[in-house]
């Protein structure tokens, strides 16, 4: 046991040699136990640090998997001619990727805003319409489809925390349209931007007008990176297991040394 401790003193944080060992007046067994506990603590800290690294690597691997899935969707969208040009500038990609994909509700609200803008341009006036969901429902019961575009747009605003102006004007309808365009994007373009942005972060070369084959090259590159990440995780886990093994060994050594020290003290107390 003494040889094992002497061989590891230089590798423990805060212990540079026998002069740094505290409580040197303790019995040999208890002194050895203290050193063993320090060594166990050091190996535990190293294992925990590597485990944090594994969590980060796993998160990175998931990001790569998500990117591969996005690229496969983009490849299909290119084949279906849903997208032809994608920005390659990281700033523009980040701006587009930050948008939420338009749902049918956003598409409908955008259409209603455009109708309101046109109607007001033609001198249309909606008057004093209800500004609550309950009021809108009651108004529809009484008046049917009157002012449908305005009421539908207001309904979307109320459900999404957007201020409702009364009466609605051309300017307020335009503000709703601008808000939707700034926060929501076409699902195909948003997916393409997220895929391209991730690829740019990994240093992959991008084309503004990619073919399905170009996207396939990106997919293969991402697969290679993901495989390497998986290999790194496995190697790190081997080191973690080694540190845990050393932690267990030193912990058991400390326990054994304490037991031997107590036994010696008991024998001295009995005069043996």
C-alpha positions as CSV (number, residue, x, y, z in Angstrom):
1,X,0.0,0.0,0.0
2,X,2.9,2.4,0.9
3,X,4.4,1.9,-2.6
4,X,1.0,2.6,-4.3
5,X,0.6,5.9,-2.4
6,X,4.2,7.1,-3.0
7,X,3.7,6.4,-6.7
8,X,0.6,8.6,-6.9
9,X,1.5,11.5,-4.6
10,X,2.7,13.7,-7.5
11,X,-0.5,13.1,-9.5
12,X,-2.9,14.5,-6.9
13,X,-4.0,18.1,-6.9
14,X,-2.7,19.9,-3.9
15,X,-0.3,17.1,-2.8
16,X,3.3,17.6,-4.0
17,X,5.0,15.3,-1.6
18,X,5.2,14.0,1.9
19,X,5.8,17.5,3.3
20,X,2.3,18.5,2.1
21,X,0.5,15.7,3.9
22,X,-1.6,17.1,6.9
23,X,-1.6,15.7,10.4
24,X,1.8,13.9,10.2
25,X,1.5,13.0,13.8
26,X,-1.2,10.4,13.1
27,X,-0.5,6.7,13.1
28,X,0.9,5.3,9.9
29,X,-2.4,3.5,9.1
30,X,-4.5,6.7,9.6
31,X,-1.9,8.7,7.6
32,X,-2.2,6.3,4.8
33,X,-6.0,6.4,5.0
34,X,-5.9,10.2,4.7
35,X,-3.8,10.0,1.6
36,X,-6.0,7.3,0.1
37,X,-9.0,9.5,0.7
38,X,-7.3,12.4,-1.1
39,X,-6.4,10.1,-4.0
40,X,-10.0,8.8,-4.2
41,X,-11.4,12.4,-4.2
42,X,-9.0,13.4,-7.0
43,X,-10.1,10.5,-9.2
44,X,-13.8,11.2,-8.5
45,X,-13.3,14.8,-9.5
46,X,-11.6,13.7,-12.8
47,X,-14.4,11.2,-13.5
48,X,-17.1,13.8,-12.9
49,X,-15.3,16.3,-15.2
50,X,-15.2,13.7,-18.0
51,X,-18.9,12.8,-17.4
52,X,-19.8,16.5,-18.0
53,X,-17.8,16.3,-21.2
54,X,-19.7,13.2,-22.3
55,X,-23.0,15.1,-21.7
56,X,-21.7,17.9,-23.9
57,X,-20.6,15.4,-26.6
58,X,-24.0,13.7,-26.5
59,X,-25.7,17.0,-27.0
60,X,-23.5,17.7,-29.9
61,X,-24.2,14.3,-31.4
62,X,-28.0,15.0,-31.1
63,X,-27.5,18.3,-32.9
64,X,-25.7,16.5,-35.7
65,X,-28.6,13.9,-35.9
66,X,-31.1,16.8,-36.1
67,X,-29.1,18.5,-38.8
68,X,-29.0,15.2,-40.8
69,X,-32.8,14.9,-40.6
70,X,-33.2,18.6,-41.7
71,X,-30.9,18.0,-44.6
72,X,-32.8,15.0,-45.7
73,X,-36.0,17.0,-45.6
74,X,-34.3,19.8,-47.5
75,X,-33.1,17.3,-50.1
76,X,-36.7,16.2,-50.6
77,X,-37.9,19.8,-50.8
78,X,-35.4,20.5,-53.6
79,X,-36.6,17.4,-55.5
80,X,-40.2,18.6,-55.1
81,X,-39.1,22.1,-56.2
82,X,-40.3,23.7,-53.0
83,X,-37.0,25.5,-52.6
84,X,-34.3,26.5,-55.1
85,X,-32.2,29.2,-53.4
86,X,-30.9,29.4,-49.8
87,X,-28.8,32.2,-48.3
88,X,-25.3,31.2,-47.3
89,X,-24.4,34.2,-45.1
90,X,-24.4,33.1,-41.4
91,X,-26.1,36.3,-40.3
92,X,-29.0,35.9,-42.7
93,X,-29.3,32.2,-41.9
94,X,-29.4,32.9,-38.2
95,X,-32.2,35.6,-38.8
96,X,-34.3,33.2,-40.9
97,X,-33.6,30.2,-38.6
98,X,-34.8,32.2,-35.6
99,X,-38.3,32.5,-37.1
100,X,-41.1,30.1,-36.3
101,X,-42.6,28.1,-39.1
102,X,-45.9,29.6,-40.2
103,X,-48.8,27.4,-39.2
104,X,-52.2,27.4,-41.0
105,X,-53.3,30.0,-38.3
106,X,-50.5,32.4,-39.2
107,X,-51.1,31.9,-42.9
108,X,-54.8,32.7,-42.4
109,X,-54.0,35.8,-40.2
110,X,-51.6,37.0,-42.8
111,X,-54.2,36.7,-45.5
112,X,-56.8,38.4,-43.4
113,X,-54.3,41.3,-42.7
114,X,-53.7,41.7,-46.5
115,X,-57.5,41.7,-47.1
116,X,-57.9,44.5,-44.4
117,X,-55.2,46.5,-46.0
118,X,-56.8,46.3,-49.4
119,X,-60.3,47.1,-48.0
120,X,-59.1,50.2,-46.2
121,X,-57.2,51.3,-49.2
122,X,-60.5,51.2,-51.1
123,X,-62.2,53.3,-48.4
124,X,-63.6,50.4,-46.3
125,X,-64.4,51.2,-42.7
126,X,-65.1,48.4,-40.2
127,X,-66.5,50.6,-37.5
128,X,-66.4,49.7,-33.8
129,X,-66.1,45.9,-33.7
130,X,-65.7,43.7,-30.5
131,X,-62.2,43.4,-29.0
132,X,-62.7,40.1,-27.0
133,X,-63.0,36.5,-28.1
134,X,-66.4,36.3,-26.4
135,X,-67.6,39.5,-28.1
136,X,-66.4,38.3,-31.5
137,X,-68.2,35.0,-31.1
138,X,-71.4,36.8,-30.1
139,X,-71.0,39.3,-33.0
140,X,-70.8,36.4,-35.5
141,X,-74.0,34.8,-34.1
142,X,-75.8,38.1,-34.8
143,X,-74.2,39.3,-38.0
144,X,-72.8,36.2,-39.7
145,X,-69.8,36.8,-41.9
146,X,-69.8,40.6,-41.7
147,X,-66.3,42.0,-41.4
148,X,-64.9,38.4,-41.5
149,X,-61.3,39.3,-42.3
150,X,-61.1,41.9,-39.6
151,X,-62.7,39.6,-37.0
152,X,-60.5,36.7,-37.9
153,X,-57.4,38.8,-37.7
154,X,-58.5,40.2,-34.3
155,X,-59.2,36.7,-33.1
156,X,-55.6,35.6,-34.0
157,X,-54.2,38.7,-32.3
158,X,-56.2,38.0,-29.1
159,X,-55.0,34.4,-29.0
160,X,-51.3,35.4,-29.5
161,X,-51.1,38.4,-27.2
162,X,-51.0,41.0,-29.9
163,X,-52.7,44.3,-29.1
164,X,-56.0,44.8,-30.8
165,X,-56.7,48.4,-32.1
166,X,-60.3,49.6,-32.3
167,X,-61.3,50.5,-34.9
168,X,-58.9,48.6,-37.2
169,X,-57.2,50.8,-39.7
170,X,-55.0,50.2,-42.7
171,X,-52.0,51.0,-40.6
172,X,-52.9,48.7,-37.8
173,X,-53.6,45.8,-40.3
174,X,-50.2,46.5,-41.9
175,X,-48.5,46.3,-38.4
176,X,-50.1,42.8,-37.9
177,X,-48.8,41.7,-41.4
178,X,-45.3,43.0,-40.6
179,X,-45.3,41.3,-37.2
180,X,-46.2,37.9,-38.8
181,X,-43.6,38.3,-41.5
182,X,-40.9,39.3,-39.0
183,X,-41.6,36.4,-36.6
184,X,-42.9,33.6,-38.8
185,X,-41.4,32.2,-42.0
186,X,-42.2,29.6,-44.6
187,X,-41.6,26.2,-43.0
188,X,-39.5,25.0,-46.0
189,X,-37.2,28.1,-45.8
190,X,-37.0,27.9,-42.0
191,X,-35.9,24.2,-42.1
192,X,-33.4,25.0,-44.9
193,X,-31.9,27.9,-42.9
194,X,-31.6,25.8,-39.7
195,X,-29.9,23.0,-41.7
196,X,-27.5,25.4,-43.5
197,X,-26.7,27.3,-40.3
198,X,-25.6,24.1,-38.5
199,X,-23.5,23.1,-41.5
200,X,-21.8,26.5,-41.6
201,X,-21.0,26.1,-37.8
202,X,-19.2,22.8,-38.7
203,X,-17.3,24.5,-41.4
204,X,-19.0,22.7,-44.4
205,X,-19.1,24.4,-47.8
206,X,-22.5,25.7,-48.8
207,X,-24.1,26.5,-52.2
208,X,-26.7,29.1,-52.7
209,X,-28.6,27.1,-55.3
210,X,-27.9,23.5,-54.2
211,X,-28.9,20.4,-56.0
212,X,-30.2,17.2,-54.3
213,X,-26.7,15.7,-54.8
214,X,-25.1,18.8,-53.1
215,X,-27.3,18.2,-50.1
216,X,-26.3,14.5,-50.1
217,X,-22.6,15.5,-49.8
218,X,-23.5,17.6,-46.8
219,X,-25.4,14.6,-45.3
220,X,-22.4,12.3,-45.7
221,X,-20.1,14.9,-44.2
222,X,-22.4,15.2,-41.1
223,X,-22.6,11.4,-40.8
224,X,-18.8,11.3,-40.7
225,X,-18.7,13.9,-38.0
226,X,-21.4,12.2,-36.0
227,X,-19.5,8.9,-36.1
228,X,-16.3,10.6,-34.9
229,X,-18.3,12.1,-32.1
230,X,-19.6,8.7,-31.1
231,X,-16.1,7.3,-31.1
232,X,-14.9,10.1,-28.9
233,X,-17.8,9.4,-26.4
234,X,-16.8,5.7,-26.2
235,X,-13.1,6.6,-25.6
236,X,-14.1,9.1,-22.9
237,X,-16.3,6.5,-21.2
238,X,-13.3,4.2,-21.0
239,X,-11.4,6.9,-19.1
240,X,-14.4,7.4,-16.8
241,X,-14.5,3.7,-15.9
242,X,-10.8,3.8,-15.2
243,X,-11.1,6.8,-12.8
244,X,-14.1,5.2,-11.1
245,X,-12.1,2.0,-10.7
246,X,-9.2,3.9,-9.1
247,X,-11.7,5.8,-6.9
248,X,-13.2,2.5,-5.6
249,X,-9.7,1.1,-5.0
250,X,-8.5,4.1,-3.0
251,X,-11.8,4.3,-1.1
252,X,-11.4,0.6,-0.1
253,X,-7.7,1.2,0.8
254,X,-8.7,4.1,3.0
255,X,-11.4,2.1,4.7
256,X,-8.9,-0.8,5.3
257,X,-6.2,1.5,6.7
258,X,-8.7,3.1,9.1
259,X,-9.8,-0.4,10.2
260,X,-6.2,-1.4,10.8
261,X,-5.5,1.8,12.7
262,X,-8.4,1.3,15.0
263,X,-7.3,-2.2,15.6
264,X,-3.8,-1.1,16.5
265,X,-5.2,1.6,18.9
266,X,-7.5,-1.0,20.5
267,X,-4.5,-3.4,21.1
268,X,-2.4,-0.5,22.6
269,X,-5.3,0.4,24.9
270,X,-5.5,-3.2,26.1
271,X,-1.7,-3.3,26.6
272,X,-1.1,-5.9,24.0
